[in-house]
Amino acid sequence: MTAPAGGPPDVLAYALDEARARLEAAGYVVEVEETRPPGAGSPAGPARVVRQRQEGSRVLLVVTHERFARVSTAPPR
């Protein structure tokens, strides 16, 4: 499959669902990879696009959540 003319729409900082919808509507196949900070707790809030890379007709989106629940490192009492 060849890439649509003109390149993919810029979806950096978009919520994942909206980014995926825009790219698929433009004719791209979307792949998603998640990243998070070391020691991050449970994700909270929507996933947002922090990196976008085109490879032919595919677009790789790297996403992370807006917030993460804190992990307690205090020893039990």
Steps between C-alpha positions, in 0.01 A plus 500: 500500500637843411480804722231758422634814330589799712608321817300418809317761707698626798332348807766578761336568841161369382306249709567151364144436378485826304851452358419146384171613340668786309782281370271213398268746324805623306574142388776399741544182703562596862725318747518604865780464752463613863776658707510601865748641748703254708319402819171650382188373668167427336419721200232766544346734249492461125791372294661775288733480201858599588670375182388429145703319234395409147623183332337483158125459548546428872523754779645405836359698790680501834256592777509562872230578752459851639544387860607200701390402848781538747670189625564511870861424585457550875566185702197348676457596867 
